[in-house]
């Protein structure tokens, strides 16, 4: 059975995707070879587009990158551009708790980063019941304060941030944001999942 043209096109782009995913996980070719069972020379040829992997080899590479084959080949996606319209993000938090958030990125398979917007009433904080769970090991987070003043507490260390300030931290450590008041505060946060510390 011949593959559909769009599937062939996705397979043609698998090399650069393998390289980008490998580098995002801070893996060398040798590391990925050990994780996948595919030789480093073969991986190098795939990444440079010199050879197209068989489905069996592609499945091994996907497993080495902690992905399903369909995620590596982007078969689960409808196209190369996904738009989430204003107000259509996934929402959470409670008015009573004073923390509301909206995940602005689409829940695409294999996605390594997520953008969310958080609003904090005076005296409110993140990390309460109903908030997203603790992030996976190796996660990093970057936050930009849009308005107001917030305090980031990472492993008991406090950092006061004002509008326009940007912070990056290891998000697998115990942490939360809090609004000391007296005004509402808002921040944008980008979570990079599972990236190893350098």
Secondary structure, DSSP 8 states (H G I E B T S, - for coil): ----HHHHHHHHTHHHHHHHHHHHTT--HHHHHHHHS--HHHHHHHHTTSS---HHHHHHHHHHTT--HHHHTTTT-S-S-----TT-SEEEEETTTTEEEEE-S---TT--EEEEEEEE-TT-BSSSTTS-----TT-EEEEEEEESEEEEEETTEEEEEETT-EEEEETTSSEEEE--SSS-EEEEEEEETT----
